[in-house]
Amino acid sequence: MIDLSDVTYIDSAGLAPLFRPCKRWKPTRKIFAGRLQDTVRSIFEISRLDQVFQIFPDTDAALATT
C-alpha cells in the first residue's frame, strides 16, 4: 500500500515511480493508495490512475481487503 496522506501535490515526475512496478506485476496484483488529499485524488482521476490503483480512505480499509 502507498500512503499518500502527506502528499499535497504530485506531477508526472512523482507519478512515474508509482507506475514502474505496474509494468512488472501480473494484472491480478493489486496496488492500494490510501488517504489521498483532494488535489492528489483529482490528478489520479485525470491521469486515470484511479483505474490502476484501488483507492481507500485509510490504511485500515485497504488492509481489510487483502
Secondary structure as GFF3:
##gff-version 3
##sequence-region A 1 66
A	DSSP	beta_strand	2	3	.	.	.	ID=ss1
A	DSSP	alpha_helix	12	24	.	.	.	ID=ss2
A	DSSP	beta_strand	32	34	.	.	.	ID=ss3
A	DSSP	alpha_helix	38	46	.	.	.	ID=ss4
A	DSSP	three_ten_helix	49	51	.	.	.	ID=ss5
A	DSSP	beta_strand	54	56	.	.	.	ID=ss6
A	DSSP	alpha_helix	59	64	.	.	.	ID=ss7
###
